[in-house]
Amino acid sequence: MRLVALIALLHALLAWRLAAPLSPAGVLAVAAAALVSAALIPMAFAGRRGHDRAVADRWSWAGFVAMGHFSIVFVLTLLREFSLLTAWLLGWAPHARDSALAVLLLAPALTAVALAGARATPRLRTVHVALPGLPPALEGFTIVQISDLHVGPTIKRRWVQAVVERANAAGADLVALTGDLVDGRVEDLHEDLAPLAGLRARHGVFAVTGNHEYYSGALPWIAEWRRRGIVTLVDEHRVVEHGGARLVVAGVADFNAAGFEPAHRSDPKRALDGAPPGAPRLLLAHQPRSAAAAAEAGFDLQLSGHTHGGQIWPWGLLVPLQQPITAGLQRIGRLQVYVSRGTGYWGPPLRLGAPSEITRLVLERRTAG
């Protein structure tokens, strides 16, 4: 109830600021829109508790779109308030009505653009990763990374199938699924996630858990993935033989997994127990903040997700408060870390300024620089 009250209060505050300079008809329109939005947003989560999944998903759709739209209105209103204050301090006469109308017109336009961006099949993004000491046989070794699908009330089987088809077209040597594949229970979503069994790569498909798997029941999901032929790594590794060279592929449970499953300690060092010396070491870890322990353990490359690149601008500016990397390829000591912006999205089916991706990583021998 406190969250509902806070949502209502924020809507009332923004409606008051935007409607104040408008005509009576404009005031009524803004008030009505704010009332509908404030009522819909809680349904993004309450709708999931419905017994009829189709009806529940429709309520979730409406609530999440309203949430995303409100986020954009909130940011634009803050920018408007800053602009008005700056104008007042400089002695200019601010146009309150024009700026309010700009927010009210721009917000739905940006929401539509962000909705189209999120719902489109993600593009294939190619990233070249130079690993000093890479064996000649691994030159050009290709990894396709899919992360943060968040299959749930707004991401369903047909969308997942389109992702699988695009990923398979990349001709990967190995597919890496770096967590947060689901937002719900196995019994509700196993058919929507089923197309992942169709992923194809020369050396197989590997996965690790993300935080949302633990919210949804990680142990049943791990069993389901393994039933579908996906090699799920929980603080362990496999050795891939490629052209006479070896590549260690390790995976850890989500950074916070032990709070849900005490046996899942998310320990990069333990994931390397028994690994052959001298072989390049790849770590799949959902959260970028596993990188410090991965670097200490001696990994060469870490693939992560979790951040979504912020998903909706400007929230990516807050990611560094929790994670060392927001998106892209960066170095932490000798360890290189690639953080995907995510293939799907969480919550609002919107992406603005942080495009989704299916990532094709190509390993190279040239000196990193």
C-alpha positions in Angstrom: 0.0 0.0 0.0 2.9 2.4 0.7 4.2 1.8 -2.9 0.7 2.5 -4.3 0.5 5.7 -2.2 3.9 6.8 -3.4 3.0 6.2 -7.1 -0.2 8.2 -6.6 1.6 11.0 -4.9 4.2 11.3 -7.7 1.5 11.3 -10.3 -0.3 14.0 -8.5 2.9 16.1 -8.2 3.8 15.8 -11.9 0.2 16.4 -13.0 0.1 19.6 -10.9 3.3 20.9 -12.4 2.4 20.1 -15.9 -1.3 21.1 -15.8 -0.9 24.4 -13.9 -0.3 26.6 -17.0 -2.8 24.9 -19.2 -6.5 25.6 -20.0 -9.3 24.0 -18.0 -9.7 21.4 -20.6 -5.9 20.7 -20.5 -6.0 20.4 -16.8 -8.8 17.8 -17.0 -6.9 15.8 -19.6 -3.7 15.7 -17.6 -5.6 14.8 -14.5 -7.4 11.9 -16.2 -4.2 10.6 -17.8 -2.4 10.7 -14.4 -5.3 8.9 -12.8 -5.3 6.1 -15.4 -1.5 5.8 -15.2 -1.4 5.6 -11.4 -4.1 2.9 -11.5 -2.4 0.8 -14.2 1.2 0.7 -12.8 0.4 -1.5 -9.8 -1.2 -4.0 -12.2 2.2 -4.7 -13.8 2.8 -6.8 -10.7 -0.6 -7.6 -9.3 -1.7 -8.9 -12.7 0.8 -11.8 -12.4 -1.2 -13.2 -9.5 -4.2 -13.9 -11.7 -5.3 -17.5 -12.5 -5.9 -16.8 -16.2 -2.4 -16.3 -17.6 -3.6 -14.6 -20.8 -5.6 -12.0 -18.8 -2.8 -11.6 -16.3 -0.3 -10.9 -19.1 -2.6 -8.3 -20.6 -2.7 -6.5 -17.3 1.0 -6.7 -17.0 1.5 -5.3 -20.5 -0.7 -2.3 -19.7 1.0 -1.7 -16.3 4.5 -2.0 -17.6 3.8 0.3 -20.6 2.3 2.8 -18.1 5.4 2.5 -15.9 7.8 3.1 -18.8 5.8 6.1 -20.0 5.7 7.6 -16.5 9.5 7.1 -16.2 9.9 9.2 -19.4 7.4 11.9 -18.2 9.2 12.0 -14.8 12.6 12.6 -16.5 11.3 15.2 -18.9 9.5 17.0 -16.1 12.7 17.2 -14.1 14.5 18.6 -17.1 11.7 21.1 -17.5 11.9 22.2 -13.9 15.6 22.7 -14.2 15.2 24.7 -17.4 12.6 26.9 -15.8 14.7 27.5 -12.7 17.7 28.3 -14.9 15.7 30.8 -16.9 14.4 32.5 -13.8 17.9 32.8 -12.3 19.1 34.4 -15.5 16.2 36.9 -15.5 14.5 35.4 -18.6 10.7 35.0 -18.9 10.1 31.3 -19.0 7.3 29.9 -21.2 5.7 27.5 -18.7 2.8 26.6 -21.0 5.0 25.8 -24.0 7.4 23.7 -22.0 4.5 21.8 -20.3 3.0 21.0 -23.7 6.4 19.9 -25.0 6.6 17.4 -22.2 3.1 16.1 -22.8 3.7 15.7 -26.5 7.3 14.4 -26.4 6.7 11.7 -23.7 4.2 9.6 -25.7 6.4 10.0 -28.8 9.5 8.8 -27.0 7.4 6.0 -25.5 6.4 4.8 -28.9 10.0 4.9 -30.2 11.2 3.0 -27.1 8.5 0.4 -27.5 9.4 -0.2 -31.1 13.1 -0.5 -30.2 12.4 -3.0 -27.4 10.0 -5.2 -29.4 12.1 -5.5 -32.5 14.3 -8.6 -32.9 17.7 -7.5 -31.5 20.5 -6.8 -34.0 23.6 -8.9 -34.1 26.5 -6.9 -32.7 30.1 -8.1 -33.5 32.8 -7.4 -31.0 36.5 -8.4 -31.6 38.3 -9.4 -28.4 42.1 -9.6 -28.5 43.5 -12.1 -26.0 47.3 -12.1 -25.7 48.7 -15.6 -25.8 45.6 -17.1 -27.5 46.6 -20.4 -29.2 46.6 -20.1 -33.0 43.9 -22.7 -33.3 41.5 -20.4 -31.4 42.1 -17.4 -33.7 38.6 -16.4 -34.9 36.8 -18.6 -32.3 33.3 -17.2 -32.2 31.0 -16.9 -29.1 27.4 -15.7 -29.5 26.1 -14.2 -26.2 22.5 -13.9 -25.3 21.7 -12.2 -22.0 18.7 -10.9 -20.0 15.9 -12.4 -22.2 13.4 -12.0 -19.3 10.9 -14.3 -20.8 7.7 -13.5 -18.9 4.4 -11.6 -19.3 5.5 -9.5 -22.3 8.2 -11.7 -23.9 6.8 -15.0 -25.4 7.7 -17.9 -27.5 7.5 -16.3 -30.9 9.9 -13.5 -29.9 12.3 -16.0 -28.4 12.2 -18.0 -31.6 13.2 -14.9 -33.6 16.2 -14.4 -31.3 17.2 -18.1 -31.8 17.0 -17.8 -35.5 19.2 -14.7 -35.6 21.7 -16.2 -33.2 22.0 -19.4 -35.2 22.6 -17.3 -38.4 25.9 -16.1 -36.8 27.4 -19.6 -37.0 28.9 -19.7 -33.5 31.5 -22.0 -32.1 29.9 -21.6 -28.7 26.7 -20.0 -27.3 26.8 -18.3 -23.9 23.6 -17.5 -22.0 24.5 -15.1 -19.2 21.5 -15.2 -17.0 18.1 -13.6 -16.3 16.5 -15.7 -19.0 13.2 -15.8 -17.2 10.8 -13.8 -15.1 8.5 -16.4 -13.7 8.0 -20.1 -12.8 8.9 -23.1 -14.9 5.3 -24.3 -15.0 4.2 -21.0 -16.5 7.0 -20.3 -18.9 8.7 -23.5 -20.0 6.9 -23.5 -23.4 7.9 -19.8 -24.1 11.5 -20.6 -23.4 11.5 -23.9 -25.3 13.0 -22.4 -28.6 16.3 -22.0 -26.8 16.7 -25.8 -27.2 17.1 -25.0 -30.9 20.3 -22.9 -30.4 23.1 -24.4 -32.4 26.9 -24.1 -31.9 29.8 -26.3 -32.7 30.7 -26.8 -29.1 27.3 -26.4 -27.5 25.2 -24.0 -25.5 26.4 -22.9 -22.0 24.4 -21.0 -19.4 24.6 -19.4 -15.9 21.9 -18.1 -13.6 21.1 -14.5 -13.0 19.3 -12.9 -10.1 15.9 -13.3 -11.7 16.3 -17.1 -11.8 16.5 -17.0 -8.0 13.4 -14.9 -7.7 11.6 -17.4 -9.9 13.0 -20.7 -8.5 16.5 -21.3 -9.7 16.7 -25.1 -9.1 13.7 -26.0 -11.2 15.0 -23.7 -14.0 18.4 -25.2 -13.9 16.8 -28.7 -14.2 14.7 -27.4 -17.1 17.7 -25.9 -19.0 19.7 -29.1 -18.6 16.7 -31.1 -19.8 16.7 -28.9 -22.9 20.4 -29.7 -23.6 21.8 -26.5 -22.2 25.1 -27.0 -20.2 24.3 -25.0 -17.0 27.4 -24.1 -15.0 27.1 -23.5 -11.3 30.7 -22.6 -10.0 32.2 -25.2 -12.4 33.8 -25.5 -15.8 34.1 -27.5 -18.9 37.0 -27.8 -21.3 36.3 -27.2 -25.0 38.7 -28.8 -27.5 39.0 -26.8 -30.7 41.5 -27.6 -33.5 43.8 -29.2 -31.0 43.7 -26.2 -28.6 41.8 -26.1 -25.3 39.5 -23.4 -23.9 38.3 -23.4 -20.3 34.6 -22.4 -20.2 33.6 -21.7 -16.6 30.4 -20.3 -15.1 29.3 -19.0 -11.7 26.0 -18.6 -10.1 24.6 -15.1 -9.8 26.6 -12.7 -7.5 23.8 -12.8 -4.9 22.8 -16.5 -5.3 23.9 -17.7 -1.9 21.2 -15.6 -0.3 18.7 -17.9 -2.0 20.6 -21.1 -2.4 23.5 -21.4 0.1 25.3 -24.0 -2.0 25.5 -21.5 -4.9 28.4 -19.3 -3.6 29.3 -17.6 -6.9 33.0 -18.4 -6.6 35.2 -17.9 -9.7 38.1 -19.5 -8.1 36.1 -22.7 -7.2 34.8 -22.7 -10.8 38.4 -23.3 -12.0 39.1 -26.3 -9.7 40.9 -28.9 -11.8 41.1 -26.7 -14.9 44.2 -27.4 -17.2 47.0 -24.9 -16.8 47.9 -22.7 -19.7 44.5 -22.8 -21.5 42.6 -19.5 -22.0 40.0 -19.0 -19.4 36.5 -17.7 -20.1 34.0 -16.9 -17.4 30.3 -16.5 -17.7 29.0 -14.4 -14.8 25.7 -12.6 -14.8 26.8 -9.5 -12.9 29.8 -7.4 -13.9 30.8 -7.1 -10.3 32.0 -10.7 -10.3 35.0 -9.3 -12.3 37.2 -8.5 -9.3 37.1 -12.1 -8.1 37.4 -13.3 -11.7 40.6 -11.3 -12.2 42.1 -12.6 -9.0 41.3 -16.2 -10.0 43.2 -15.7 -13.3 40.5 -15.5 -16.0 41.2 -13.9 -19.3 37.7 -12.9 -20.4 34.4 -12.5 -18.6 31.0 -12.2 -20.3 28.2 -10.6 -18.3 24.8 -8.8 -18.6 22.5 -7.6 -15.9 22.7 -3.9 -16.4 20.7 -3.7 -19.7 22.9 -0.7 -20.4 20.4 1.3 -18.3 17.5 0.2 -20.7 15.8 3.6 -20.6 17.8 6.8 -20.7 19.1 8.3 -18.4 18.9 5.5 -15.8 22.1 4.1 -17.2 23.9 6.9 -15.4 23.0 5.2 -12.1 24.5 1.8 -13.0 28.0 2.7 -11.8 26.6 3.1 -8.3 26.3 -0.8 -8.2 28.4 -2.2 -11.1 31.9 -1.5 -12.4 30.9 -1.5 -16.0 27.6 -0.4 -17.6 28.1 -1.8 -21.1 30.7 -2.8 -23.7 34.2 -4.2 -23.5 36.5 -2.9 -20.7 39.5 -4.1 -18.8 39.9 -4.8 -15.1 43.5 -5.6 -14.5 44.5 -8.2 -17.1 40.9 -9.4 -17.3 38.8 -8.2 -20.2 35.0 -7.9 -19.4 32.3 -7.6 -22.0 28.9 -6.5 -20.6 25.9 -7.0 -22.9 23.1 -4.4 -23.0 20.8 -7.4 -22.9 18.8 -9.2 -25.5 15.4 -8.7 -23.9 14.3 -6.2 -21.3 12.9 -6.1 -17.8 9.6 -4.6 -16.9 8.6 -1.8 -19.3 8.8 -3.1 -22.9 10.8 -0.1 -23.7 14.4 0.7 -24.7 15.7 4.2 -25.2 19.3 5.0 -25.7 20.4 1.5 -24.8 19.7 -0.8 -27.8 19.3 -4.6 -27.2 21.8 -7.0 -28.7 22.7 -10.5 -29.6 26.5 -10.3 -29.3 29.0 -12.1 -31.6 32.4 -12.1 -29.9 35.4 -13.0 -32.1 38.6 -14.0 -30.3 41.8 -12.7 -31.8 45.5 -13.2 -31.1 46.7 -9.7 -31.8 48.1 -7.8 -28.8 45.3 -6.0 -27.0 45.7 -2.3 -27.0 
